[in-house]
Structures are given as C-alpha cells and as structure tokens.
C-alpha cells in the first residue's frame, strides 16, 4: 500500500484489518494508511507522519525503530499483482490465531459447566464458536467481484449434461413444484401457512416421504408431534391401514394386515428420514441440531458442496420464554427466526420447507398479510403458500364435491410462475395420513364428474387427521 497507494488499498479492503497484523508497528502503519486514503491516493513519509499526528500516534511512530521500520516497508520489493496473494496469506494466519483464541475461550466456558446443562447445550459451546469463526472466513472466499460472464460456459455445460433435472428438490407434488419454480431450491426457505388442525403436519410428512423414498436425506424439526405420532402416520400411509387401527393394535387380528404393517415398517426403516422433537428448545439450539445433522448424515460432494437434502421446520413459533420479553413483540421474534433460518440455509447451501401459523384472516383471505408474524417472514422466504381446508360454503358453491377437501394456494413465488391467484386442489385421506395432488379446479371438476358418473373409485373419504397428537381420530367407519 505504501508503494502502490490507493489502488493497492482497494484490492485488499475487506481482507485485511488492523488485527490481521501481529507487529505493533504494522498495526500503526495500517491505521495511518487508512486515514491517508480517506482524502488522498498517494503515500509518502510526510503523509504518514501527518496521519499519525491526527490519530494521536506521533509519540509511537516518531521513535527511531518505528521510522526505520517504515523506511524498510517503503523499499520492500513486492509486485503489485502479488499484493492480494500476500494479504490472503496473512489473513489465513489470522484465522489460525482466531481459532486458537476460540479454543481458549471454549476451554474456559466448558470449565464452568456444572452438570445442569443438557448434552446439546454443552456440545453447542464449542460447535457454535468454531462454526461462527470458520463461516466468517468462508464467506470471504466469495467476496471478490468478477465479471458476470465468468464460468458461464461451465454452467451451460452443466445444464446440457443434466437436462432432465429440476432446479430444486421435488416435493412429490408436480404442480406445486412448478408453481414455486422447480421444487425446493438450495439456500432458500419455502414457507407454507396454515390454520391449526387443517393438516399441515400431514402435508409435511407426505413431502418428507416423497423425498426420502428417493434416497434424499430429510430432517424434520418438530415442535409438537412425538416420534410415535409420526410412526403411526407413516405406517398408515404406507400400509393403507387406518391410523387408529395401528395405534390401537386392531390390525393384529388379521395376518394380511400384520404383513402390510411389517412391510411398511421395513420401508420406513430404510428411509433417510430423520426426526427430532425441538419443543422447548431455543432457536439457536435448534439450528445447532440441524448443523450437526448436515455434517453427520448429509456431508459434502467431491466439489465441496453439501449433498442434496431437505430440512422441514414444523413450525415457526416462540419456543421458550427467553424468546420474547417486554421489549420484543412476538412478530419481531418470529422475524428474527426467519432471518436466522434464511442465513443458515444460505451459509450451508441447503433448502428448507417451513410452516407457520395463519391468523384468523387465513380462514377467508388468501394473501401474504394473513401470516402470523413480521413482514420479514415474507421478505426472506423464496415462496409463500397457504394450505387450507375447503369450507362448507366452497363445497356448496363449487362443482367439485367434498372428496377434494384441501387447497394449496401459492401466493408468492420468487422463482416460479405461481398460480395467478388460483388453487392447487388436493385430497387428504385423513385416517391414512395421505395427501394427493388433484390439480387445478378444472381437473378437480373433471374427476368429480367421473366419480359421479361411476367411472372412478367411489370409496368414501376418510376423516381428517388433526395436527394435535392428543386429538381423537375417527376410525372412518
């Protein structure tokens, strides 16, 4: 910077800072140069001494050793094209020092553990500090501007070699995938809002099964349902036996039903579908759990990119009393959660499907303002859709019948065409925890007509499954 001036300073801005240097003379010189470049583009000894005076550093820099050090730097032989390379090298040395300091801090904090903490809380002490320190430097690898056309040929070659693939991971519901832009994309949070007890957890389980059945790892972070609740639903979904008949052991009376349940269980055990209850945990702790899952069960490909996976968060809400206080409204706390979740997905290059509770307007209105929470929930999500039950008035007015009992309305889609205010009609068979994508209104009307005319299966629809694990479910008889 002393030899080449402001251009060299611009080349390393954001890469080098005062703490990057370990020698005090270099720290002082860097501060002086930063001061000089506020008003000038050239450097000489006089301007360094003047800047030192403005910064109240004259007493230090006018010492004989300091002056000799500056003169040595002014004659140091370095080519302008190598400046950033040298800066990167000392930045890496700073990373090593920072990690050493983090380890000392971790040692101190772990020494204060008294045994009342959970295992997750203890593990998160080293994990969070090391991860945050590393991610700070990892993000810098992508901080240099470049021509937008750089590497474009390689990208086109990739597209040509993978012409059958979608931009994201398919949910198993093709019309929904198309509406949001080709499935769940990396670094993005797709949001679905729903009223309580309309089947959002059934939707979450169906998406998870569709994806895990293709061998792609799925993690569901569940705030309400137990593992046993998920077992009952998955077994019902795959075996065709009602949830209540499974949970009450009624299936045990017939060999065929037993075989169906055992076969479904084998399918579930082979799925890379992971579950954890996050009820009562802080949001930072939940993200720590997701991070460990990525490293342990997903991993990186040969290019250093996270392998395909999906994280499902069911659902965004305040988890602990510490999440809110008198100075922080609930909608603000939820806004912070979606911000952290979005940043997490960007940093780890993974997709997330998150659910959120609709306010009472969500019963009748179908726009983004029905969401319970901050506008930030909408700003940072890649798509926002509403999942709702068809009401009696809708059923009476529309020529679709009651068998098509759910609607999924893509409201906002950053990458996809959306549905122009139209709905994706769906059929939820509650007692089997199954969800079927019927299609547009025209598709639903056609299927209804076929069923009325006797061309389709006339099996009665089953009762809905509540998202509440404590609710009694009708056996469908």
C-alpha positions as semicolon CSV with decimal commas, in nm:
position;residue;x (nm);y (nm);z (nm)
1;X;0,000;0,000;0,000
2;X;0,289;0,235;0,073
3;X;0,443;0,175;-0,270
4;X;0,129;0,147;-0,484
5;X;-0,115;0,370;-0,298
6;X;-0,492;0,372;-0,307
7;X;-0,532;0,101;-0,576
8;X;-0,349;-0,149;-0,358
9;X;-0,560;-0,046;-0,059
10;X;-0,881;-0,110;-0,254
11;X;-0,754;-0,453;-0,359
12;X;-0,721;-0,575;-0,001
13;X;-1,011;-0,384;0,160
14;X;-1,231;-0,632;0,342
15;X;-0,949;-0,883;0,351
16;X;-0,702;-0,710;0,583
17;X;-0,778;-0,521;0,904
18;X;-0,573;-0,384;1,190
19;X;-0,594;-0,710;1,386
20;X;-0,459;-0,903;1,087
21;X;-0,112;-0,780;1,186
22;X;0,077;-0,905;1,490
23;X;0,361;-0,648;1,491
24;X;0,262;-0,323;1,661
25;X;0,447;-0,110;1,405
26;X;0,244;-0,269;1,124
27;X;-0,083;-0,208;1,308
28;X;0,002;0,161;1,349
29;X;0,113;0,198;0,987
30;X;-0,209;0,035;0,865
31;X;-0,418;0,276;1,073
32;X;-0,221;0,570;0,930
33;X;-0,262;0,447;0,573
34;X;-0,636;0,403;0,621
35;X;-0,651;0,762;0,743
36;X;-0,448;0,888;0,445
37;X;-0,671;0,715;0,189
38;X;-0,976;0,898;0,321
39;X;-0,854;1,210;0,139
40;X;-0,560;1,109;-0,081
41;X;-0,446;0,834;-0,317
42;X;-0,069;0,860;-0,267
43;X;0,160;0,787;0,028
44;X;0,492;0,927;0,144
45;X;0,669;0,958;0,478
46;X;0,532;1,306;0,540
47;X;0,171;1,197;0,489
48;X;0,224;0,900;0,726
49;X;0,362;1,130;0,999
50;X;0,071;1,372;0,944
51;X;-0,184;1,093;0,973
52;X;-0,014;0,966;1,288
53;X;-0,047;1,313;1,439
54;X;-0,421;1,322;1,358
55;X;-0,462;0,982;1,524
56;X;-0,257;1,083;1,830
57;X;0,006;0,825;1,741
58;X;0,301;1,062;1,684
59;X;0,475;0,959;2,006
60;X;0,487;0,599;1,887
61;X;0,560;0,644;1,517
62;X;0,836;0,904;1,560
63;X;1,052;0,660;1,753
64;X;1,371;0,562;1,576
65;X;1,277;0,194;1,544
66;X;0,932;0,281;1,405
67;X;1,077;0,523;1,147
68;X;1,333;0,267;1,037
69;X;1,054;0,010;1,003
70;X;0,852;0,245;0,780
71;X;1,152;0,321;0,561
72;X;1,214;-0,052;0,523
73;X;0,849;-0,103;0,416
74;X;0,876;0,178;0,160
75;X;1,161;-0,007;-0,012
76;X;1,019;-0,358;0,027
77;X;1,018;-0,528;-0,314
78;X;0,668;-0,661;-0,394
79;X;0,494;-0,665;-0,732
80;X;0,150;-0,503;-0,748
81;X;-0,004;-0,826;-0,885
82;X;0,112;-1,016;-0,574
83;X;-0,035;-0,779;-0,315
84;X;-0,363;-0,966;-0,270
85;X;-0,182;-1,300;-0,254
86;X;0,032;-1,170;0,036
87;X;-0,279;-1,028;0,203
88;X;-0,457;-1,364;0,178
89;X;-0,161;-1,538;0,337
90;X;-0,154;-1,317;0,647
91;X;-0,534;-1,340;0,662
92;X;-0,504;-1,720;0,689
93;X;-0,254;-1,675;0,969
94;X;-0,511;-1,454;1,142
95;X;-0,767;-1,736;1,103
96;X;-0,532;-1,976;1,279
97;X;-0,481;-1,727;1,564
98;X;-0,854;-1,662;1,593
99;X;-0,925;-2,034;1,616
100;X;-0,662;-2,068;1,888
101;X;-0,833;-1,789;2,081
102;X;-1,173;-1,955;2,030
103;X;-1,035;-2,280;2,167
104;X;-0,908;-2,100;2,477
105;X;-1,249;-1,939;2,520
106;X;-1,419;-2,277;2,473
107;X;-1,191;-2,433;2,734
108;X;-1,283;-2,158;2,982
109;X;-1,656;-2,189;2,913
110;X;-1,651;-2,568;2,937
111;X;-1,470;-2,539;3,270
112;X;-1,777;-2,359;3,405
113;X;-2,020;-2,640;3,316
114;X;-2,193;-2,756;3,634
115;X;-2,385;-3,058;3,504
116;X;-2,728;-2,895;3,496
117;X;-2,697;-2,829;3,124
118;X;-2,835;-3,060;2,856
119;X;-2,594;-3,256;2,637
120;X;-2,697;-3,039;2,341
121;X;-2,619;-2,721;2,534
122;X;-2,272;-2,849;2,624
123;X;-2,195;-2,965;2,271
124;X;-2,313;-2,633;2,128
125;X;-2,046;-2,442;2,325
126;X;-1,753;-2,550;2,104
127;X;-1,968;-2,608;1,798
128;X;-2,120;-2,260;1,777
129;X;-1,799;-2,070;1,844
130;X;-1,589;-2,271;1,599
131;X;-1,860;-2,264;1,330
132;X;-1,907;-1,888;1,358
133;X;-1,533;-1,827;1,339
134;X;-1,495;-2,051;1,034
135;X;-1,801;-1,918;0,849
136;X;-1,668;-1,563;0,883
137;X;-1,367;-1,661;0,674
138;X;-1,552;-1,896;0,439
139;X;-1,782;-1,613;0,332
140;X;-1,474;-1,408;0,238
141;X;-1,386;-1,663;-0,031
142;X;-1,683;-1,529;-0,230
143;X;-1,628;-1,160;-0,151
144;X;-1,435;-1,067;-0,466
145;X;-1,626;-0,917;-0,757
146;X;-1,591;-1,078;-1,100
147;X;-1,735;-1,047;-1,449
148;X;-2,085;-1,193;-1,453
149;X;-1,998;-1,397;-1,761
150;X;-1,706;-1,571;-1,592
151;X;-1,753;-1,951;-1,577
152;X;-2,074;-1,922;-1,782
153;X;-1,956;-2,187;-2,030
154;X;-1,911;-2,437;-1,747
155;X;-2,263;-2,358;-1,622
156;X;-2,415;-2,415;-1,967
157;X;-2,224;-2,744;-1,996
158;X;-2,370;-2,847;-1,659
159;X;-2,722;-2,764;-1,778
160;X;-2,673;-2,960;-2,100
161;X;-2,545;-3,263;-1,909
162;X;-2,837;-3,251;-1,663
163;X;-3,128;-3,156;-1,887
164;X;-3,377;-3,378;-1,705
165;X;-3,314;-3,236;-1,359
166;X;-3,519;-2,969;-1,183
167;X;-3,354;-2,664;-1,026
168;X;-3,464;-2,788;-0,684
169;X;-3,574;-3,099;-0,496
170;X;-3,921;-3,216;-0,597
171;X;-4,184;-3,218;-0,324
172;X;-4,363;-3,505;-0,495
173;X;-4,642;-3,264;-0,593
174;X;-4,559;-3,162;-0,955
175;X;-4,799;-2,868;-0,987
176;X;-4,677;-2,715;-0,661
177;X;-4,315;-2,770;-0,771
178;X;-4,379;-2,586;-1,097
179;X;-4,560;-2,300;-0,922
180;X;-4,268;-2,228;-0,686
181;X;-4,002;-2,262;-0,956
182;X;-3,895;-2,625;-0,976
183;X;-3,907;-2,760;-0,623
184;X;-3,713;-2,666;-0,309
185;X;-3,400;-2,473;-0,405
186;X;-3,072;-2,454;-0,218
187;X;-3,018;-2,155;0,007
188;X;-3,392;-2,088;0,021
189;X;-3,678;-2,110;0,269
190;X;-4,016;-2,206;0,122
191;X;-4,294;-2,112;0,361
192;X;-4,642;-2,265;0,396
193;X;-4,900;-2,103;0,621
194;X;-5,194;-2,295;0,766
195;X;-5,455;-2,268;1,036
196;X;-5,439;-2,506;1,330
197;X;-5,570;-2,860;1,279
198;X;-5,604;-2,837;0,900
199;X;-5,339;-3,100;0,826
200;X;-5,010;-2,911;0,787
201;X;-4,817;-3,189;0,964
202;X;-4,976;-3,442;0,729
203;X;-4,852;-3,228;0,440
204;X;-4,505;-3,216;0,598
205;X;-4,495;-3,595;0,641
206;X;-4,609;-3,655;0,282
207;X;-4,340;-3,426;0,144
208;X;-4,081;-3,599;0,364
209;X;-4,188;-3,948;0,249
210;X;-4,190;-3,843;-0,118
211;X;-3,833;-3,712;-0,093
212;X;-3,684;-3,973;0,144
213;X;-3,823;-4,253;-0,075
214;X;-3,591;-4,125;-0,350
215;X;-3,291;-4,162;-0,118
216;X;-3,254;-3,792;-0,032
217;X;-3,199;-3,725;0,342
218;X;-3,477;-3,534;0,519
219;X;-3,477;-3,385;0,868
220;X;-3,800;-3,277;1,035
221;X;-3,766;-3,037;1,328
222;X;-4,098;-3,089;1,503
223;X;-4,236;-2,859;1,768
224;X;-4,542;-3,066;1,859
225;X;-4,571;-3,426;1,742
226;X;-4,391;-3,717;1,904
227;X;-4,196;-3,986;1,723
228;X;-4,478;-4,233;1,793
229;X;-4,728;-3,997;1,625
230;X;-4,509;-3,994;1,316
231;X;-4,472;-4,374;1,327
232;X;-4,849;-4,422;1,329
233;X;-4,896;-4,184;1,036
234;X;-4,614;-4,328;0,828
235;X;-4,730;-4,686;0,884
236;X;-5,087;-4,589;0,793
237;X;-4,971;-4,401;0,485
238;X;-4,763;-4,691;0,352
239;X;-4,980;-4,985;0,462
240;X;-5,326;-4,850;0,384
241;X;-5,443;-4,934;0,737
242;X;-5,616;-4,666;0,943
243;X;-5,409;-4,477;1,200
244;X;-5,640;-4,577;1,485
245;X;-5,627;-4,943;1,381
246;X;-5,248;-4,927;1,404
247;X;-5,221;-4,731;1,729
248;X;-5,488;-4,950;1,896
249;X;-5,337;-5,276;1,759
250;X;-5,660;-5,370;1,575
251;X;-5,451;-5,470;1,273
252;X;-5,311;-5,758;1,480
253;X;-5,628;-5,965;1,419
254;X;-5,555;-6,044;1,051
255;X;-5,236;-6,187;0,904
256;X;-5,260;-5,979;0,587
257;X;-5,287;-5,660;0,788
258;X;-4,991;-5,766;1,003
259;X;-4,788;-5,830;0,688
260;X;-4,885;-5,489;0,549
261;X;-4,775;-5,311;0,867
262;X;-4,447;-5,501;0,887
263;X;-4,373;-5,430;0,521
264;X;-4,446;-5,061;0,578
265;X;-4,215;-5,064;0,880
266;X;-3,931;-5,206;0,670
267;X;-3,983;-4,928;0,416
268;X;-3,975;-4,662;0,687
269;X;-3,656;-4,805;0,838
270;X;-3,479;-4,781;0,503
271;X;-3,575;-4,417;0,451
272;X;-3,313;-4,147;0,525
273;X;-3,590;-3,964;0,714
274;X;-3,466;-3,816;1,042
275;X;-3,681;-3,674;1,322
276;X;-3,626;-3,476;1,638
277;X;-3,863;-3,302;1,875
278;X;-3,744;-2,945;1,931
279;X;-4,022;-2,848;2,169
280;X;-3,892;-2,615;2,440
281;X;-3,551;-2,561;2,278
282;X;-3,407;-2,221;2,192
283;X;-3,382;-2,133;1,824
284;X;-3,000;-2,123;1,836
285;X;-3,001;-2,473;1,982
286;X;-3,235;-2,593;1,705
287;X;-3,005;-2,455;1,436
288;X;-2,713;-2,629;1,609
289;X;-2,901;-2,959;1,586
290;X;-2,965;-2,903;1,215
291;X;-2,598;-2,815;1,157
292;X;-2,478;-3,137;1,323
293;X;-2,726;-3,338;1,116
294;X;-2,588;-3,186;0,795
295;X;-2,230;-3,276;0,885
296;X;-2,311;-3,626;1,012
297;X;-2,584;-3,751;0,777
298;X;-2,562;-3,540;0,460
299;X;-2,199;-3,442;0,404
300;X;-2,026;-3,283;0,105
301;X;-1,979;-3,398;-0,253
302;X;-1,649;-3,407;-0,443
303;X;-1,689;-3,041;-0,534
304;X;-1,711;-2,941;-0,169
305;X;-2,084;-2,870;-0,189
306;X;-2,342;-3,003;0,055
307;X;-2,521;-3,308;-0,084
308;X;-2,893;-3,288;-0,163
309;X;-3,120;-3,284;0,141
310;X;-3,424;-3,107;0,286
311;X;-3,487;-2,960;0,629
312;X;-3,853;-2,933;0,733
313;X;-3,940;-2,699;1,021
314;X;-4,286;-2,765;1,165
315;X;-4,347;-2,495;1,269
316;X;-4,208;-2,143;1,333
317;X;-4,321;-2,011;1,670
318;X;-4,180;-1,893;2,002
319;X;-4,025;-2,193;2,175
320;X;-3,909;-2,061;2,512
321;X;-3,994;-1,775;2,744
322;X;-3,650;-1,633;2,671
323;X;-3,754;-1,581;2,309
324;X;-3,972;-1,287;2,400
325;X;-3,968;-1,011;2,658
326;X;-4,147;-0,686;2,724
327;X;-3,935;-0,506;2,468
328;X;-3,968;-0,760;2,189
329;X;-4,307;-0,829;2,034
330;X;-4,391;-1,179;1,914
331;X;-4,392;-1,079;1,547
332;X;-4,041;-0,935;1,588
333;X;-3,915;-1,258;1,747
334;X;-4,061;-1,460;1,460
335;X;-3,895;-1,220;1,217
336;X;-3,559;-1,287;1,380
337;X;-3,621;-1,661;1,350
338;X;-3,685;-1,650;0,975
339;X;-3,378;-1,428;0,935
340;X;-3,160;-1,682;1,118
341;X;-3,317;-1,971;0,925
342;X;-3,262;-1,795;0,592
343;X;-2,898;-1,716;0,678
344;X;-2,846;-2,078;0,787
345;X;-2,975;-2,209;0,453
346;X;-2,759;-1,966;0,257
347;X;-2,443;-2,045;0,457
348;X;-2,486;-2,422;0,426
349;X;-2,638;-2,418;0,076
350;X;-2,944;-2,624;0,172
351;X;-3,321;-2,590;0,118
352;X;-3,580;-2,564;0,394
353;X;-3,957;-2,607;0,399
354;X;-4,100;-2,420;0,697
355;X;-4,454;-2,394;0,825
356;X;-4,612;-2,101;1,007
357;X;-4,947;-2,041;1,173
358;X;-5,202;-1,828;0,990
359;X;-5,402;-1,569;1,177
360;X;-5,781;-1,577;1,175
361;X;-5,797;-1,394;0,841
362;X;-5,636;-1,703;0,693
363;X;-5,976;-1,872;0,703
364;X;-6,112;-1,648;0,426
365;X;-5,829;-1,436;0,286
366;X;-5,556;-1,570;0,060
367;X;-5,276;-1,313;0,058
368;X;-4,942;-1,274;0,234
369;X;-5,084;-1,046;0,505
370;X;-5,273;-1,335;0,669
371;X;-4,950;-1,468;0,816
372;X;-4,898;-1,453;1,191
373;X;-4,576;-1,260;1,218
374;X;-4,348;-0,998;1,077
375;X;-4,332;-0,891;0,713
376;X;-3,979;-1,029;0,736
377;X;-4,128;-1,379;0,711
378;X;-4,246;-1,291;0,360
379;X;-3,942;-1,084;0,261
380;X;-3,692;-1,364;0,326
381;X;-3,886;-1,666;0,203
382;X;-3,849;-1,784;-0,156
383;X;-4,214;-1,879;-0,181
384;X;-4,518;-1,841;0,042
385;X;-4,825;-2,064;0,005
386;X;-5,144;-2,113;0,203
387;X;-5,272;-2,461;0,288
388;X;-5,634;-2,474;0,395
389;X;-5,941;-2,694;0,422
390;X;-6,227;-2,631;0,183
391;X;-6,518;-2,488;0,380
392;X;-6,880;-2,592;0,350
393;X;-6,967;-2,280;0,152
394;X;-6,693;-2,359;-0,101
395;X;-6,815;-2,717;-0,133
396;X;-7,174;-2,596;-0,187
397;X;-7,075;-2,335;-0,447
398;X;-6,817;-2,532;-0,647
399;X;-6,890;-2,833;-0,865
400;X;-6,607;-3,033;-0,712
401;X;-6,765;-3,229;-0,430
402;X;-6,636;-3,291;-0,081
403;X;-6,374;-3,553;-0,167
404;X;-6,136;-3,280;-0,283
405;X;-6,105;-3,134;0,065
406;X;-5,787;-2,923;0,065
407;X;-5,643;-2,632;-0,129
408;X;-5,281;-2,521;-0,161
409;X;-5,255;-2,161;-0,284
410;X;-4,911;-2,037;-0,396
411;X;-4,928;-1,666;-0,307
412;X;-4,568;-1,551;-0,357
413;X;-4,305;-1,729;-0,570
414;X;-3,970;-1,564;-0,638
415;X;-3,854;-1,823;-0,893
416;X;-4,179;-1,970;-1,022
417;X;-4,488;-1,850;-1,206
418;X;-4,719;-1,905;-0,910
419;X;-5,083;-1,981;-0,986
420;X;-5,221;-1,632;-1,064
421;X;-5,449;-1,649;-0,763
422;X;-5,571;-2,000;-0,846
423;X;-5,550;-2,301;-0,618
424;X;-5,397;-2,646;-0,632
425;X;-5,678;-2,879;-0,526
426;X;-5,582;-3,174;-0,307
427;X;-5,744;-3,472;-0,143
428;X;-5,642;-3,555;0,213
429;X;-5,736;-3,903;0,332
430;X;-5,709;-3,826;0,699
431;X;-5,715;-4,169;0,858
432;X;-5,433;-4,283;0,627
433;X;-5,236;-3,957;0,656
434;X;-5,224;-3,940;0,277
435;X;-5,232;-3,632;0,058
436;X;-5,294;-3,644;-0,317
437;X;-5,245;-3,357;-0,559
438;X;-5,556;-3,345;-0,781
439;X;-5,467;-3,042;-0,993
440;X;-5,641;-2,724;-1,098
441;X;-6,009;-2,651;-1,050
442;X;-6,081;-2,789;-1,396
443;X;-5,901;-3,113;-1,307
444;X;-6,100;-3,140;-0,985
445;X;-6,428;-3,080;-1,167
446;X;-6,345;-3,347;-1,424
447;X;-6,258;-3,605;-1,157
448;X;-6,574;-3,519;-0,962
449;X;-6,785;-3,571;-1,273
450;X;-6,620;-3,906;-1,341
451;X;-6,685;-4,017;-0,984
452;X;-7,049;-3,909;-1,006
453;X;-7,088;-4,096;-1,335
454;X;-6,935;-4,408;-1,183
455;X;-6,603;-4,407;-1,370
456;X;-6,384;-4,367;-1,063
457;X;-6,336;-4,535;-0,728
458;X;-6,625;-4,438;-0,503
459;X;-6,455;-4,517;-0,171
460;X;-6,568;-4,270;0,095
461;X;-6,315;-4,009;0,201
462;X;-6,173;-4,054;0,547
463;X;-6,187;-3,814;0,834
464;X;-5,915;-3,550;0,869
465;X;-5,618;-3,601;1,094
466;X;-5,562;-3,318;1,339
467;X;-5,213;-3,178;1,379
468;X;-5,268;-3,213;1,753
469;X;-5,135;-3,551;1,874
470;X;-5,391;-3,556;2,156
471;X;-5,698;-3,531;1,934
472;X;-5,904;-3,849;1,889
473;X;-5,926;-3,951;1,523
474;X;-6,241;-4,106;1,379
475;X;-6,178;-4,459;1,253
476;X;-6,353;-4,385;0,922
477;X;-6,630;-4,640;0,959
